Amino acid sequence: VQLQASGGGSVQAGGSLRLSCVASRMILSTFRDSTMGWYRQAPGKERELVASMIRSGIPNYADSVKGRFTISRDYTKKTVYLQMNSLTPEGTADYYCNGRFAAYSNTDYWGQGTLVTVSS
């Protein structure tokens, strides 16, 4: 299993970014039967859940991002996205893609972080 995250960058407050996470080294059915999520870790803080999506497609969001962030999945591309709008400086963090795959006993798999910097 490999998760490759991308899309981070620097943006001014109010701006938008879209993060992508491509899952590889797995068959499509494995990706379909999974919970995918995005976490973030700001300097000096613990890693926190930003958004997740279970197999059925139902999303879950942290209160702090509701209405501004959208998680989505493209099954044919084995990719999960995080569209981030109306970014605030509090969104500055390393963002990590997470996958829990039923085929692998729902063990946590992590991609490398992608840095998002939001300036005021």
N, CA, C and O atoms as a MOPAC input file, in Angstrom:
PM7 MOZYME 1SCF
protein

 N      0.85100 1    -1.19000 1     0.00000 1
 C      0.00000 1     0.00000 1     0.00000 1
 C      0.88500 1     1.23900 1     0.00000 1
 O      1.84300 1     1.34500 1     0.76600 1
 N      0.54100 1     2.15700 1    -0.86800 1
 C      1.26000 1     3.42900 1    -0.88500 1
 C      0.25700 1     4.55200 1    -1.09100 1
 O     -0.61600 1     4.47200 1    -1.95500 1
 N      0.39200 1     5.59700 1    -0.28800 1
 C     -0.43400 1     6.77900 1    -0.42100 1
 C      0.47500 1     7.95600 1    -0.73300 1
 O      1.41500 1     8.25100 1     0.00500 1
 N      0.18000 1     8.61300 1    -1.82500 1
 C      1.00000 1     9.73600 1    -2.27600 1
 C      0.16300 1    10.99700 1    -2.26700 1
 O     -0.76000 1    11.14400 1    -3.06800 1
 N      0.48400 1    11.91100 1    -1.36100 1
 C     -0.27100 1    13.16100 1    -1.23900 1
 C      0.43800 1    14.28500 1    -1.98400 1
 O      1.66300 1    14.31400 1    -2.09600 1
 N     -0.36400 1    15.19700 1    -2.48200 1
 C      0.18300 1    16.35100 1    -3.18000 1
 C     -0.82100 1    17.49300 1    -3.12900 1
 O     -1.96500 1    17.31300 1    -2.71100 1
 N     -0.38200 1    18.66000 1    -3.55700 1
 C     -1.29400 1    19.79100 1    -3.67300 1
 C     -1.10600 1    20.89400 1    -2.65800 1
 O     -1.75700 1    21.93500 1    -2.74400 1
 N     -0.22500 1    20.67900 1    -1.69700 1
 C      0.01100 1    21.72300 1    -0.72600 1
 C      0.70000 1    22.92500 1    -1.35400 1
 O      1.18100 1    22.86600 1    -2.48500 1
 N      0.73500 1    24.00300 1    -0.60300 1
 C      1.38200 1    25.20300 1    -1.09000 1
 C      1.09600 1    26.37400 1    -0.18000 1
 O      0.58800 1    26.21800 1     0.93000 1
 N      1.43100 1    27.53700 1    -0.66800 1
 C      1.20400 1    28.77100 1     0.08900 1
 C      0.06700 1    29.55000 1    -0.54200 1
 O     -0.02400 1    29.67900 1    -1.76200 1
 N     -0.79100 1    30.06200 1     0.31400 1
 C     -1.96100 1    30.79600 1    -0.17300 1
 C     -2.30500 1    31.87300 1     0.84200 1
 O     -2.00800 1    31.73500 1     2.02900 1
 N     -2.91500 1    32.91800 1     0.38500 1
 C     -3.37000 1    33.95900 1     1.29600 1
 C     -4.71100 1    33.57100 1     1.91300 1
 O     -5.46700 1    32.77700 1     1.35100 1
 N     -4.98100 1    34.13600 1     3.05300 1
 C     -6.25200 1    33.88700 1     3.72100 1
 C     -7.40700 1    34.18700 1     2.77200 1
 O     -7.41300 1    35.19500 1     2.06500 1
 N     -8.37500 1    33.28800 1     2.77800 1
 C     -9.50100 1    33.41300 1     1.86700 1
 C     -9.33800 1    32.62500 1     0.59000 1
 O    -10.28400 1    32.45600 1    -0.17900 1
 N     -8.12400 1    32.14300 1     0.37100 1
 C     -7.85200 1    31.40500 1    -0.84500 1
 C     -8.24800 1    29.94400 1    -0.75700 1
 O     -8.81200 1    29.48900 1     0.23800 1
 N     -7.93700 1    29.21900 1    -1.82500 1
 C     -8.32500 1    27.81400 1    -1.92700 1
 C     -7.15500 1    26.96100 1    -2.37700 1
 O     -6.25300 1    27.42700 1    -3.07300 1
 N     -7.18900 1    25.71000 1    -1.96900 1
 C     -6.24600 1    24.70400 1    -2.43800 1
 C     -6.98700 1    23.38100 1    -2.54400 1
 O     -7.98000 1    23.15900 1    -1.85100 1
 N     -6.50700 1    22.51600 1    -3.40100 1
 C     -7.04100 1    21.16400 1    -3.47600 1
 C     -5.91000 1    20.16300 1    -3.28600 1
 O     -4.92800 1    20.15100 1    -4.02800 1
 N     -6.07600 1    19.34300 1    -2.29100 1
 C     -5.11000 1    18.29200 1    -2.02700 1
 C     -5.57300 1    17.00100 1    -2.70300 1
 O     -6.77000 1    16.73700 1    -2.81700 1
 N     -4.61400 1    16.21400 1    -3.14300 1
 C     -4.90400 1    14.92000 1    -3.75400 1
 C     -4.09500 1    13.84200 1    -3.05300 1
 O     -2.98800 1    14.08600 1    -2.57400 1
 N     -4.65700 1    12.66600 1    -3.00300 1
 C     -3.95500 1    11.51200 1    -2.43500 1
 C     -4.24200 1    10.31000 1    -3.31400 1
 O     -5.38200 1     9.85500 1    -3.40700 1
 N     -3.22300 1     9.80600 1    -3.94700 1
 C     -3.36000 1     8.65400 1    -4.82900 1
 C     -2.93300 1     7.39200 1    -4.08900 1
 O     -1.83700 1     7.31800 1    -3.53300 1
 N     -3.80900 1     6.42000 1    -4.09300 1
 C     -3.50300 1     5.12600 1    -3.48900 1
 C     -2.98300 1     4.19200 1    -4.57000 1
 O     -3.58900 1     4.06800 1    -5.63500 1
 N     -1.87400 1     3.54400 1    -4.30000 1
 C     -1.30100 1     2.63600 1    -5.29100 1
 C     -0.90800 1     1.32600 1    -4.61300 1
 O     -1.00300 1     1.17000 1    -3.39600 1
 N     -0.47000 1     0.40800 1    -5.44100 1
 C     -0.09600 1    -0.93100 1    -4.96900 1
 C     -1.27900 1    -1.63300 1    -4.32500 1
 O     -1.13700 1    -2.32900 1    -3.31900 1
 N     -2.45300 1    -1.43800 1    -4.92600 1
 C     -3.64600 1    -2.12700 1    -4.46400 1
 C     -4.62000 1    -2.22300 1    -5.62000 1
 O     -4.57500 1    -1.42600 1    -6.55700 1
 N     -5.50600 1    -3.21400 1    -5.54300 1
 C     -6.52500 1    -3.33000 1    -6.56900 1
 C     -7.69000 1    -2.42000 1    -6.22500 1
 O     -7.82100 1    -1.96000 1    -5.09100 1
 N     -8.52900 1    -2.16500 1    -7.20700 1
 C     -9.61100 1    -1.20400 1    -7.04100 1
 C    -10.55500 1    -1.60000 1    -5.90200 1
 O    -11.00100 1    -0.74600 1    -5.13700 1
 N    -10.85200 1    -2.87100 1    -5.79500 1
 C    -11.79100 1    -3.30200 1    -4.75800 1
 C    -11.25200 1    -3.00500 1    -3.35900 1
 O    -12.02500 1    -2.74200 1    -2.43800 1
 N     -9.97300 1    -3.04600 1    -3.20300 1
 C     -9.38600 1    -2.69800 1    -1.90500 1
 C     -9.62300 1    -1.22600 1    -1.58900 1
 O     -9.97800 1    -0.86400 1    -0.46700 1
 N     -9.42100 1    -0.39000 1    -2.59700 1
 C     -9.65000 1     1.04000 1    -2.38600 1
 C    -11.12600 1     1.32500 1    -2.09800 1
 O    -11.46100 1     2.16400 1    -1.26200 1
 N    -11.99300 1     0.61300 1    -2.80400 1
 C    -13.42300 1     0.83400 1    -2.60400 1
 C    -13.85000 1     0.50000 1    -1.17400 1
 O    -14.68500 1     1.19400 1    -0.59400 1
 N    -13.29300 1    -0.53300 1    -0.62400 1
 C    -13.66400 1    -0.99400 1     0.70900 1
 C    -12.71400 1    -0.38800 1     1.74500 1
 O    -11.93600 1    -1.08200 1     2.40000 1
 N    -12.81300 1     0.91300 1     1.85900 1
 C    -11.88400 1     1.61000 1     2.74600 1
 C    -12.51900 1     2.87300 1     3.30800 1
 O    -13.51800 1     3.38000 1     2.79900 1
 N    -11.90900 1     3.35400 1     4.36200 1
 C    -12.18000 1     4.68900 1     4.87600 1
 C    -10.95400 1     5.53700 1     4.58900 1
 O     -9.83900 1     5.19800 1     4.98500 1
 N    -11.17800 1     6.64200 1     3.89500 1
 C    -10.07600 1     7.52600 1     3.55300 1
 C    -10.25400 1     8.84700 1     4.29400 1
 O    -11.37500 1     9.31600 1     4.49500 1
 N     -9.15100 1     9.42600 1     4.68800 1
 C     -9.27100 1    10.66400 1     5.44700 1
 C     -8.08200 1    11.57700 1     5.26900 1
 O     -7.03900 1    11.18700 1     4.74500 1
 N     -8.26700 1    12.79000 1     5.71500 1
 C     -7.21300 1    13.79200 1     5.76000 1
 C     -7.05300 1    14.26100 1     7.20100 1
 O     -8.02600 1    14.57200 1     7.88700 1
 N     -5.82000 1    14.30100 1     7.62900 1
 C     -5.47800 1    14.81800 1     8.95100 1
 C     -4.49800 1    15.97400 1     8.75500 1
 O     -3.90000 1    16.13000 1     7.69000 1
 N     -4.35200 1    16.76500 1     9.79100 1
 C     -3.35800 1    17.82100 1     9.73300 1
 C     -2.66200 1    17.96800 1    11.07800 1
 O     -3.20600 1    17.64700 1    12.13400 1
 N     -1.45100 1    18.46000 1    10.99200 1
 C     -0.67600 1    18.68500 1    12.20200 1
 C      0.02400 1    20.01300 1    12.08600 1
 O      0.89600 1    20.20600 1    11.23900 1
 N     -0.36800 1    20.92700 1    12.95000 1
 C      0.26100 1    22.24400 1    12.99400 1
 C      1.46300 1    22.18700 1    13.93500 1
 O      1.52500 1    21.31800 1    14.80400 1
 N      2.39900 1    23.08600 1    13.77400 1
 C      3.58300 1    23.08800 1    14.64400 1
 C      3.19600 1    23.14300 1    16.11800 1
 O      2.42100 1    24.00200 1    16.53800 1
 N      3.74500 1    22.22100 1    16.88900 1
 C      3.48900 1    22.19800 1    18.31800 1
 C      2.14500 1    21.63800 1    18.71900 1
 O      1.78200 1    21.67800 1    19.89500 1
 N      1.40000 1    21.11700 1    17.76200 1
 C      0.08100 1    20.57200 1    18.07000 1
 C     -0.01400 1    19.11500 1    17.66500 1
 O      0.80800 1    18.60800 1    16.90100 1
 N     -1.02200 1    18.45800 1    18.18400 1
 C     -1.25000 1    17.07100 1    17.83700 1
 C     -1.92400 1    16.96500 1    16.47300 1
 O     -2.58500 1    17.89200 1    16.00400 1
 N     -1.73700 1    15.82100 1    15.86700 1
 C     -2.39800 1    15.55600 1    14.59600 1
 C     -3.90200 1    15.44800 1    14.84200 1
 O     -4.33600 1    14.82200 1    15.80900 1
 N     -4.69100 1    16.06400 1    13.96200 1
 C     -6.13600 1    16.05200 1    14.12700 1
 C     -6.81900 1    15.68200 1    12.81700 1
 O     -6.30700 1    15.94000 1    11.72800 1
 N     -7.98500 1    15.07300 1    12.95600 1
 C     -8.78800 1    14.72200 1    11.79500 1
 C     -9.39100 1    15.98100 1    11.18600 1
 O     -9.94200 1    16.82600 1    11.89100 1
 N     -9.27800 1    16.09000 1     9.87900 1
 C     -9.90000 1    17.19700 1     9.14300 1
 C    -11.18500 1    16.72000 1     8.48600 1
 O    -12.24100 1    17.33400 1     8.63800 1
 N    -11.08200 1    15.61700 1     7.75700 1
 C    -12.23900 1    15.08900 1     7.04500 1
 C    -11.99100 1    13.62400 1     6.72700 1
 O    -10.84800 1    13.19900 1     6.56200 1
 N    -13.05800 1    12.86300 1     6.64300 1
 C    -12.94600 1    11.46400 1     6.26700 1
 C    -14.17200 1    11.05400 1     5.48300 1
 O    -15.20600 1    11.72300 1     5.50200 1
 N    -14.02800 1     9.93500 1     4.79100 1
 C    -15.15000 1     9.42600 1     3.99700 1
 C    -15.14000 1     7.91600 1     4.08000 1
 O    -14.14300 1     7.27500 1     3.74700 1
 N    -16.25000 1     7.34500 1     4.52500 1
 C    -16.34500 1     5.89200 1     4.63000 1
 C    -16.69300 1     5.29200 1     3.26600 1
 O    -16.91100 1     6.00900 1     2.29000 1
 N    -16.73600 1     3.97000 1     3.22600 1
 C    -16.93500 1     3.26500 1     1.96700 1
 C    -18.18900 1     3.72500 1     1.23300 1
 O    -18.19200 1     3.81800 1     0.00600 1
 N    -19.24500 1     4.01100 1     1.97200 1
 C    -20.50800 1     4.38200 1     1.34800 1
 C    -20.48800 1     5.77900 1     0.75700 1
 O    -21.40400 1     6.16500 1     0.03000 1
 N    -19.45600 1     6.53000 1     1.06400 1
 C    -19.36400 1     7.87800 1     0.52500 1
 C    -19.83100 1     8.96200 1     1.46800 1
 O    -19.82500 1    10.14100 1     1.11200 1
 N    -20.23400 1     8.58200 1     2.66300 1
 C    -20.68000 1     9.57100 1     3.63700 1
 C    -19.46300 1    10.27700 1     4.23000 1
 O    -18.55600 1     9.62500 1     4.74800 1
 N    -19.44200 1    11.60500 1     4.15600 1
 C    -18.29200 1    12.34200 1     4.68500 1
 C    -18.47700 1    12.72600 1     6.15600 1
 O    -19.58600 1    12.76300 1     6.69000 1
 N    -17.35600 1    13.00200 1     6.76500 1
 C    -17.34500 1    13.49300 1     8.13500 1
 C    -16.31100 1    14.60000 1     8.21000 1
 O    -15.21200 1    14.46700 1     7.67100 1
 N    -16.66100 1    15.69600 1     8.87800 1
 C    -15.77100 1    16.85300 1     8.92700 1
 C    -15.54800 1    17.31700 1    10.35800 1
 O    -16.42600 1    17.20500 1    11.21400 1
 N    -14.36600 1    17.83500 1    10.59100 1
 C    -14.12500 1    18.54000 1    11.83500 1
 C    -14.97900 1    19.80600 1    11.83400 1
 O    -15.19900 1    20.41800 1    10.78800 1
 N    -15.45100 1    20.18700 1    13.00600 1
 C    -16.30800 1    21.37400 1    13.09100 1
 C    -15.63100 1    22.60600 1    12.51100 1
 O    -16.28500 1    23.47400 1    11.93300 1
 N    -14.33800 1    22.67200 1    12.66600 1
 C    -13.60800 1    23.86800 1    12.24900 1
 C    -13.56500 1    24.05800 1    10.73800 1
 O    -13.26000 1    25.15100 1    10.26300 1
 N    -13.86700 1    23.00900 1     9.97700 1
 C    -13.78000 1    23.11700 1     8.52000 1
 C    -15.11800 1    22.92600 1     7.82100 1
 O    -15.20500 1    23.04900 1     6.59900 1
 N    -16.14900 1    22.62900 1     8.57800 1
 C    -17.46200 1    22.40200 1     7.96700 1
 C    -17.90300 1    23.61900 1     7.16600 1
 O    -17.79200 1    24.76100 1     7.61200 1
 N    -18.40100 1    23.33900 1     5.98300 1
 C    -18.85500 1    24.41400 1     5.11600 1
 C    -17.76700 1    25.03400 1     4.25500 1
 O    -18.05600 1    25.81500 1     3.34800 1
 N    -16.51800 1    24.68700 1     4.53700 1
 C    -15.40200 1    25.25100 1     3.77000 1
 C    -14.59600 1    24.17900 1     3.04400 1
 O    -14.07000 1    24.42700 1     1.95900 1
 N    -14.49800 1    23.01300 1     3.62100 1
 C    -13.71500 1    21.92400 1     3.03600 1
 C    -14.66200 1    20.84300 1     2.52000 1
 O    -15.73900 1    20.62100 1     3.07400 1
 N    -14.23600 1    20.18100 1     1.45300 1
 C    -15.01300 1    19.07900 1     0.89200 1
 C    -14.08600 1    17.92400 1     0.55600 1
 O    -13.09100 1    18.09000 1    -0.14900 1
 N    -14.42700 1    16.75900 1     1.06900 1
 C    -13.67600 1    15.55000 1     0.74300 1
 C    -14.43700 1    14.78000 1    -0.32900 1
 O    -15.66500 1    14.70400 1    -0.30100 1
 N    -13.69800 1    14.21500 1    -1.26500 1
 C    -14.33800 1    13.44000 1    -2.32300 1
 C    -13.40000 1    12.31900 1    -2.76500 1
 O    -12.20200 1    12.33900 1    -2.47900 1
 N    -13.97100 1    11.34400 1    -3.46600 1
 C    -13.18200 1    10.21400 1    -3.93500 1
 C    -13.46500 1     9.96400 1    -5.40600 1
 O    -14.60200 1    10.08400 1    -5.86400 1
 N    -12.43000 1     9.62100 1    -6.13000 1
 C    -12.55400 1     9.15200 1    -7.50100 1
 C    -12.09000 1     7.70600 1    -7.49300 1
 O    -10.89300 1     7.42900 1    -7.42700 1
 N    -13.04500 1     6.78800 1    -7.56000 1
 C    -12.68500 1     5.37800 1    -7.41300 1
 C    -11.85100 1     4.87700 1    -8.59300 1
 O    -10.94000 1     4.07000 1    -8.41300 1
 N    -12.16200 1     5.35500 1    -9.79300 1
 C    -11.41600 1     4.86300 1   -10.95100 1
 C     -9.95700 1     5.27100 1   -10.89400 1
 O     -9.08800 1     4.57700 1   -11.42300 1
 N     -9.68900 1     6.40000 1   -10.25200 1
 C     -8.31300 1     6.87000 1   -10.12100 1
 C     -7.69900 1     6.49000 1    -8.77500 1
 O     -6.53000 1     6.77800 1    -8.51600 1
 N     -8.48500 1     5.85000 1    -7.92800 1
 C     -8.03000 1     5.50000 1    -6.58200 1
 C     -7.42900 1     6.72100 1    -5.89400 1
 O     -6.32900 1     6.67600 1    -5.34300 1
 N     -8.17300 1     7.78900 1    -5.94600 1
 C     -7.71000 1     9.07100 1    -5.43900 1
 C     -8.75700 1     9.68800 1    -4.53000 1
 O     -9.95600 1     9.61400 1    -4.79700 1
 N     -8.28800 1    10.29300 1    -3.46000 1
 C     -9.15500 1    11.05500 1    -2.58000 1
 C     -8.67700 1    12.50000 1    -2.60200 1
 O     -7.47600 1    12.77000 1    -2.62600 1
 N     -9.63000 1    13.42400 1    -2.59300 1
 C     -9.32100 1    14.84200 1    -2.68700 1
 C     -9.80500 1    15.57500 1    -1.43600 1
 O    -10.71000 1    15.12100 1    -0.73700 1
 N     -9.19200 1    16.69100 1    -1.18300 1
 C     -9.67400 1    17.60500 1    -0.16100 1
 C     -9.66600 1    19.00200 1    -0.76900 1
 O     -8.61300 1    19.61200 1    -0.95800 1
 N    -10.85000 1    19.48500 1    -1.06500 1
 C    -10.98300 1    20.84600 1    -1.56800 1
 C    -11.11300 1    21.77400 1    -0.37000 1
 O    -12.01800 1    21.61700 1     0.45000 1
 N    -10.21700 1    22.73300 1    -0.27100 1
 C    -10.19100 1    23.63800 1     0.87000 1
 C    -10.44900 1    25.05300 1     0.38200 1
 O     -9.65600 1    25.61900 1    -0.37100 1
 N    -11.55200 1    25.61000 1     0.81400 1
 C    -11.92300 1    26.97700 1     0.45200 1
 C    -11.91100 1    27.86000 1     1.69400 1
 O    -11.94900 1    27.37400 1     2.82400 1
 N    -11.85800 1    29.15300 1     1.45700 1
 C    -11.88700 1    30.13000 1     2.54800 1
 C    -10.86100 1    29.78300 1     3.62700 1
 O    -11.16600 1    29.76400 1     4.81900 1
 N     -9.66800 1    29.51700 1     3.18600 1
 C     -8.62400 1    29.13100 1     4.13100 1
 C     -8.27600 1    30.26800 1     5.07700 1
 O     -8.30700 1    31.44100 1     4.70700 1
 N     -7.94900 1    29.90000 1     6.28400 1
 C     -7.53600 1    30.85400 1     7.30700 1
 C     -6.13300 1    30.49300 1     7.77800 1
 O     -5.69000 1    29.36500 1     7.56000 1
 N     -5.42600 1    31.41500 1     8.41200 1
 C     -4.07500 1    31.09400 1     8.90500 1
 C     -4.05500 1    29.89300 1     9.85700 1
 O     -3.02900 1    29.22700 1     9.99600 1
 N     -5.18400 1    29.62100 1    10.50900 1
 C     -5.25200 1    28.46200 1    11.39300 1
 C     -5.16800 1    27.15300 1    10.61300 1
 O     -4.97200 1    26.09100 1    11.20400 1
 N     -5.31100 1    27.22100 1     9.32900 1
 C     -5.20100 1    26.04200 1     8.48900 1
 C     -3.77800 1    25.69500 1     8.11000 1
 O     -3.54500 1    24.69900 1     7.42500 1
 N     -2.82600 1    26.49700 1     8.54200 1
 C     -1.42600 1    26.20400 1     8.26300 1
 C     -0.99600 1    24.95500 1     9.00700 1
 O     -1.06200 1    24.89700 1    10.23500 1
 N     -0.55700 1    23.96200 1     8.26000 1
 C     -0.19500 1    22.67400 1     8.85400 1
 C      0.33100 1    21.74400 1     7.78100 1
 O      0.21400 1    22.00600 1     6.58400 1
 N      0.90700 1    20.66300 1     8.23800 1
 C      1.18500 1    19.53800 1     7.34600 1
 C     -0.09000 1    18.70200 1     7.26100 1
 O     -0.66800 1    18.33200 1     8.28300 1
 N     -0.51500 1    18.41100 1     6.05500 1
 C     -1.72700 1    17.62800 1     5.84200 1
 C     -1.32600 1    16.22100 1     5.40300 1
 O     -0.49100 1    16.03600 1     4.51800 1
 N     -1.95100 1    15.23400 1     6.05200 1
 C     -1.62100 1    13.83600 1     5.80300 1
 C     -2.84400 1    13.07300 1     5.32200 1
 O     -3.94600 1    13.22300 1     5.84900 1
 N     -2.62000 1    12.26200 1     4.32100 1
 C     -3.65000 1    11.35700 1     3.82700 1
 C     -3.60300 1    10.07100 1     4.65400 1
 O     -2.53100 1     9.56100 1     4.98100 1
 N     -4.77300 1     9.57000 1     4.97700 1
 C     -4.87600 1     8.33200 1     5.77000 1
 C     -5.81800 1     7.36300 1     5.08000 1
 O     -6.84100 1     7.76200 1     4.52300 1
 N     -5.46800 1     6.09800 1     5.12300 1
 C     -6.34300 1     5.08100 1     4.57500 1
 C     -6.46000 1     3.89700 1     5.50700 1
 O     -5.47500 1     3.45300 1     6.09500 1
 N     -7.66600 1     3.39300 1     5.63600 1
 C     -7.91300 1     2.15800 1     6.39700 1
 C     -8.64000 1     1.21000 1     5.46800 1
 O     -9.77000 1     1.47400 1     5.05800 1
 N     -8.00000 1     0.12400 1     5.14200 1
 C     -8.48600 1    -0.79200 1     4.12300 1
 C     -8.92100 1    -2.10000 1     4.76400 1
 O     -8.15800 1    -2.72900 1     5.49700 1
 N    -10.15700 1    -2.50200 1     4.48100 1
 C    -10.66800 1    -3.73300 1     5.06900 1
 C     -9.78400 1    -4.92200 1     4.72800 1
 O     -9.60800 1    -5.82800 1     5.54200 1
 N     -9.23000 1    -4.91600 1     3.52000 1
 C     -8.37900 1    -6.02400 1     3.09200 1
 C     -7.12300 1    -6.14500 1     3.94300 1
 O     -6.48000 1    -7.19400 1     3.97300 1
 N     -6.78200 1    -5.06900 1     4.63000 1
 C     -5.58200 1    -5.06300 1     5.47300 1
 C     -5.96100 1    -4.82400 1     6.92500 1
 O     -5.23800 1    -4.16300 1     7.67000 1
 N     -7.10600 1    -5.37300 1     7.31700 1
 C     -7.58000 1    -5.33000 1     8.69900 1
 C     -7.74900 1    -3.91400 1     9.23700 1
 O     -7.61800 1    -3.67200 1    10.43700 1
 N     -8.04400 1    -2.97600 1     8.32400 1
 C     -8.27400 1    -1.58200 1     8.71900 1
 C     -7.10300 1    -0.96800 1     9.47900 1
 O     -7.27100 1    -0.08100 1    10.31600 1
 N     -5.93900 1    -1.45800 1     9.16700 1
 C     -4.72200 1    -0.84600 1     9.71500 1
 C     -4.55800 1     0.54200 1     9.11400 1
 O     -4.88900 1     0.76000 1     7.94900 1
 N     -4.05300 1     1.47500 1     9.90000 1
 C     -3.80900 1     2.82800 1     9.41000 1
 C     -2.60400 1     2.85000 1     8.47700 1
 O     -1.52200 1     2.36800 1     8.81300 1
 N     -2.82300 1     3.42400 1     7.29400 1
 C     -1.74400 1     3.70300 1     6.37100 1
 C     -1.70600 1     5.21300 1     6.16100 1
 O     -2.74100 1     5.87200 1     6.06500 1
 N     -0.49400 1     5.73900 1     6.09200 1
 C     -0.30800 1     7.18000 1     5.98200 1
 C      0.51600 1     7.53500 1     4.76300 1
 O      1.46900 1     6.84500 1     4.40300 1
 N      0.12200 1     8.63000 1     4.13900 1
 C      0.96300 1     9.20800 1     3.11600 1
 C      1.92300 1    10.19100 1     3.75000 1
 O      1.85100 1    10.46600 1     4.94700 1
 N      2.81500 1    10.71300 1     2.94200 1
 C      3.71100 1    11.73400 1     3.46900 1
 C      2.93800 1    13.03900 1     3.59200 1
 O      1.92600 1    13.21400 1     2.91300 1
 N      3.36900 1    13.92100 1     4.40600 1
 C      2.66800 1    15.17600 1     4.59000 1
 C      2.84900 1    16.11000 1     3.40700 1
 O      3.85300 1    16.06000 1     2.69500 1
 N      1.86500 1    16.95300 1     3.21800 1
 C      1.98000 1    18.02300 1     2.23900 1
 C      1.66600 1    19.32600 1     2.97000 1
 O      0.61900 1    19.46200 1     3.60200 1
 N      2.57700 1    20.26700 1     2.87300 1
 C      2.50700 1    21.46800 1     3.69100 1
 C      1.57800 1    22.50700 1     3.08100 1
 O      1.67600 1    22.83800 1     1.89900 1
 N      0.68500 1    23.00900 1     3.90700 1
 C     -0.20000 1    24.10700 1     3.53000 1
 C      0.13700 1    25.29700 1     4.42100 1
 O      0.12300 1    25.19200 1     5.64700 1
 N      0.43300 1    26.40900 1     3.80300 1
 C      0.74800 1    27.62600 1     4.54800 1
 C     -0.23500 1    28.71100 1     4.12400 1
 O     -0.34500 1    29.04500 1     2.94500 1
 N     -0.94200 1    29.24900 1     5.10500 1
 C     -1.93200 1    30.28800 1     4.83300 1
 C     -1.47300 1    31.57000 1     5.51300 1
 O     -1.31300 1    31.61400 1     6.73300 1
 N     -1.26700 1    32.58500 1     4.73800 1
 C     -0.80200 1    33.85700 1     5.27800 1
 C     -1.96800 1    34.83800 1     5.40400 1
 O     -2.92900 1    34.80700 1     4.63600 1
 N     -1.84200 1    35.69000 1     6.38800 1
 C     -2.92600 1    36.66000 1     6.64000 1
 C     -2.71600 1    37.93900 1     5.86100 1
 O     -3.52900 1    38.85900 1     5.95400 1

